[in-house]
Amino acid sequence: MRSRTLRALLVFVIALLLAAPVAAAHGAGHQGPYRDLTPMIFVHGGAGSGAQFESQALRFTSNGYPQQFVDVLEYDSTFSVNTREQVLANLDALIATVKARTGRNRVDVLGHSLGTTLMHEYLATPARAANVRKYVNIDGRTATAPPGGVPTLAIWAGRGTAGREITGAENVTIPNQTHVQVATSAESFKPMYRFFTGNRALRDISPERWITLSGRAQLFPQNTGVGDRTLEVWEVSGRTGQRKCNRPLARVDVAADGSWGPVR
């Protein structure tokens, strides 16, 4: 009984963590003109997920990016569900979807950890590299040249191995941060935003009065959707985590692929 309860709780928590990267309305009041912006895709690392890009997604939307310009590639980093070739093919498909959705002919890509290895493999094919305008390599692979000849920003963790670089790229080390921190921190967001836009970010995450959540409930670490479940959304105390009411704010069905929402 205890094991089943913990598993259910884990699925619920992961669902909430994954809420905003896909369809939250954060930043909706700060979109403004975006004709010069390029959509972006985050490729997570080993035992990771798109949830690791949550804070950065909110920073980009708070600084003018429309929500539909920020996407993530979910995949099984153990490669027990999908092969490496299938992951790269899924990235092809996601890039095509993002280009069609935004009307842009290229995308920007950020890879973290194992995601950088996948991206170096991906960009080694000229036809694939042609779809990528700029690439951010986050604390992962080194190289003697920017992969695929794509303009590259390489971000390194200050608490990692010193001296790593991608020759010919812009290399930035974030002092006193660890491997995952540099994928999520405000300090690493600043050079990312400047690299993509040529401008300085004006703000961190902007608060919103009304928030709409959507997400995907999935099993870790394969990142496969749980499917055919019911998700409850509760208001809880920020101080204790205890529920503040006797009934959930919303109760929604989880689709076969794990997706749910939107919930306002």
Sequence and secondary structure as in RCSB ss.txt:
>XXXX:A:sequence
MRSRTLRALLVFVIALLLAAPVAAAHGAGHQGPYRDLTPMIFVHGGAGSGAQFESQALRFTSNGYPQQFVDVLEY
DSTFSVNTREQVLANLDALIATVKARTGRNRVDVLGHSLGTTLMHEYLATPARAANVRKYVNIDGRTATAPPGGV
PTLAIWAGRGTAGREITGAENVTIPNQTHVQVATSAESFKPMYRFFTGNRALRDISPERWITLSGRAQLFPQNTG
VGDRTLEVWEVSGRTGQRKCNRPLARVDVAADGSWGPVR
>XXXX:A:secstr
 HHHHHHHHHHHHHHHHTHHHHH  TTGGG    TT   EEEE  TT  GGGGHHHHHHHHHTT  GGGEEEE  
 TT SSS HHHHHHHHHHHHHHHHHHHT S EEEEEETHHHHHHHHHHTSHHHHTTEEEEEEES   BSS GGG 
 EEEEEETTS TT  BTTSEEEEETT  TTHHHH HHHHHHHHHHHHSS    S    SS  EEEE EETTTTEE
  SEEEEE  B TTT  BSSSS SEEEEE TTSEEEEE 
